[in-house]
Amino acid sequence: MTVIENGIEFISVDQVATKLGTTEMKVLMLLRQKALRGERMDGRWFVTAASLADYDAGAAQPVVPSCRTNCTSSGCGCR
């Protein structure tokens, strides 16, 4: 669902999750982390369309350090 409030376009969390290929919970986490901007209206969360357009999914991913031991197994957690 899309809502226009005070000239600002808002997109429902479920639609944002679909567009990002993730879950609604992840979108709510991104709102909490201020990676996305939004508002709660009538008990539901919405993300601003501008915020979604500016969002860089790659920048929000945690950086995984490269393996220092050059191991070939996944036991170190680097892979």
Buried (B, 14 or more C-beta within 10 A) or exposed (E): EEBEEEEBBBBBBBBBBBEBEBEBEBBBBBBEEEBBBBBEEEEEBBBBBEBBEEBEEEEBEEEEEEBEEEEEEEEEEBE
